[in-house]
Amino acid sequence: MTSSKALFESFDGVAALAQAVRSRDVSAVEVTRSCLTRIAELDDRLGCFLRVDEAGALAAAQAVDDQVRAGADDDLLLAGVPVGIKDMLCTKDLETTAASKILKGFVPPYDATAVAKLRAAGAIVLGKLNMDEFAMGSSNENSAYFPCKNPWDVTRVPGGSSGGSAAAVAASLCPLSLGTDTGGSIRQPAALCGVTGMKPTYGRVSRYGVIAFASSLDQVGPLAHSALDLAHALQVIGGHDAHDATSLSLAQPDYVAACQVPIVDKGRRLRIGLPKEYFAQGLDPRIEECVRRAIATLEQEGAEIVDVSLPLTKHAVAIYYLIATAEASSNLSRYDGVRYGLRVTPREGELAAGQSALIEMYKRTRAAGFGPEVKRRIMLGTYVLRSGYYDAYYRRAGQVRTLVARDFEAAFAKCDVLMTPTSPVLPFRLGERMSDPMTMYLADIYTISCNLAGLPGLSMPCGFITDEGSSRPLPVGVQILGKALRDDKVLQVAAAYQRVTDWHKQRPKLLLGDGKEAA
């Protein structure tokens, strides 16, 4: 059987793969089996999948092939395209845990809207991808089950919280995945794993069926190898959803067509803004060199480069961890062991006189079900929301958040998009930052502001660096940020860059247990 890596590389993206399935040049079952085989060969070393739905995937693939044979494939825009789903999104009849023990055994009765739209377009759900528990983390080491590893160097982290989503695409376990981005959780792992990932404008993609972390920040988005692949995915999963009160009632632009627009369009040059605060102390100079080369490439294509400032960037981490933890504290209060998931009840005779069995059940369930990072953020958020502290912390953070959005508005008055590094550091070693939460939080310094302002953002590969202590090249990502609702412009710029470079076509050399290189 042809390996999934070779199979994907024989087609120029997910649209070409879907067309081949619709044309019966390859069957959806064959494509799905090749992915399942590669997952079985490699994922023990990578830890991308928390659970694989082999029977469900093959049944869905057979249904797609049956539709194709019957000539009923007009709406199957992603016919036979295998996808992995971050464990933050509900999947009907398939366990969904947010990588947390407290939701172990929870099997949703419905699909998240984004998942349902993928299925309706003919995509094949392979299973649920690893992540930081409840999306709280930047390395995927906070998973309650096992850490995910970076396919470029398995001693390094893949980033987080959508680490499994990025690593699975990088390792050619699937050509497309879904992640969620609350403070950079799609873009940061995309950068660290050498793939392309996008956080759409807040409200462009429905959050219905997404397990909530911080509701005013969370956003669903796709990860793939190219901006064009993201455009095809976003065309399917985007759009208004009556089930989500924050979903935008606006017509979607043609994302795929936007990817064909050149940098100089109808005589007008694209203006790229460089915020000085993103090229300051703390950025690895080797990463800065790669990012500036990417910017220079677009300048050679005709873009105009302008300097801008986002002065409140230095406050972004503090604002984010006030707002996100407060909303997490509220959202996660529903996990009490009563309705679903884990329940730890006191045994007969364990309760002292006057002690409430219900309250003790709450305590024991949450103590056993939540991991250390989730507990830390719940406690921070609960403190922020306490009587007497709400105005001093949460309300004030919301006010400064408005000022962050105004910073972006002022910058975009001078340019069409912003380009920055995605991460200030290369993929770090497993365990390297686990004992220092603040150092871990600072890994998201360049991605957080985008969520605070609700803007679209994308990360794509722009080079490789061989780090000290690693014999393998490690990927570097460049970030593109756009105006609200201009997701199409962000995709336009990314696609223009990828037409004249091949960083996004590079694949890691994965080794099997016997030391042989995987096909």
Stockholm file with secondary structure:
# STOCKHOLM 1.0

chainA/1-519         MTSSKALFESFDGVAALAQAVRSRDVSAVEVTRSCLTRIAELDDRLGCFLRVDEAGALAAAQAVDDQVRAGADDDLLLAGVPVGIKDMLCTKDLETTAASKILKGFVPPYDATAVAKLRAAGAIVLGKLNMDEFAMGSSNENSAYFPCKNPWDVTRVPGGSSGGSAAAVAASLCPLSLGTDTGGSIRQPAALCGVTGMKPTYGRVSRYGVIAFASSLDQVGPLAHSALDLAHALQVIGGHDAHDATSLSLAQPDYVAACQVPIVDKGRRLRIGLPKEYFAQGLDPRIEECVRRAIATLEQEGAEIVDVSLPLTKHAVAIYYLIATAEASSNLSRYDGVRYGLRVTPREGELAAGQSALIEMYKRTRAAGFGPEVKRRIMLGTYVLRSGYYDAYYRRAGQVRTLVARDFEAAFAKCDVLMTPTSPVLPFRLGERMSDPMTMYLADIYTISCNLAGLPGLSMPCGFITDEGSSRPLPVGVQILGKALRDDKVLQVAAAYQRVTDWHKQRPKLLLGDGKEAA
#=GR chainA/1-519 SS CCCHHHHHHTSSSHHHHHHHHHTTSSCHHHHHHHHHHHHHHHHHHHCCEEEECHHHHHHHHHHHHHHHHTTCCTTCTTTTCEEEEETTBCBTTBCCCTTCGGGTTCCCSSCCHHHHHHHHTTCEEEEEECCSGGGCCSSSTTCSSCCCCBTTBTTBCCCSSSHHHHHHHHTTSCSEEEEECSSSTTHHHHHHHTCEEEECCTTSBCCTTBCCSSTTTCCEEEEESSHHHHHHHHHHHBSCCTTCTTCCCSCCCCHHHHTTCCSEETTEECEEEEEGGGGSTTSCHHHHHHHHHHHHHHHHTTCEEEEECCGGGGGHHHHHHHHHHHHHHHHGGGCSSSSSSCCCCCCTTCSCTTCCHHHHHHHHHHHHHSCHHHHHHHHHHHHHTSTTTTIIIIIHHHHHHHHHHHHHHHHHTTCSEEEEESCSSCCCBTTSSTTCHHHHHGGGTTTHHHHHHTCCEEEEEEEEEECTTCSSEEEEEEEEEECTTCHHHHHHHHHHHHHSCCGGGCCCCCBCTTSCBCC
#=GC SS_cons         CCCHHHHHHTSSSHHHHHHHHHTTSSCHHHHHHHHHHHHHHHHHHHCCEEEECHHHHHHHHHHHHHHHHTTCCTTCTTTTCEEEEETTBCBTTBCCCTTCGGGTTCCCSSCCHHHHHHHHTTCEEEEEECCSGGGCCSSSTTCSSCCCCBTTBTTBCCCSSSHHHHHHHHTTSCSEEEEECSSSTTHHHHHHHTCEEEECCTTSBCCTTBCCSSTTTCCEEEEESSHHHHHHHHHHHBSCCTTCTTCCCSCCCCHHHHTTCCSEETTEECEEEEEGGGGSTTSCHHHHHHHHHHHHHHHHTTCEEEEECCGGGGGHHHHHHHHHHHHHHHHGGGCSSSSSSCCCCCCTTCSCTTCCHHHHHHHHHHHHHSCHHHHHHHHHHHHHTSTTTTIIIIIHHHHHHHHHHHHHHHHHTTCSEEEEESCSSCCCBTTSSTTCHHHHHGGGTTTHHHHHHTCCEEEEEEEEEECTTCSSEEEEEEEEEECTTCHHHHHHHHHHHHHSCCGGGCCCCCBCTTSCBCC
//
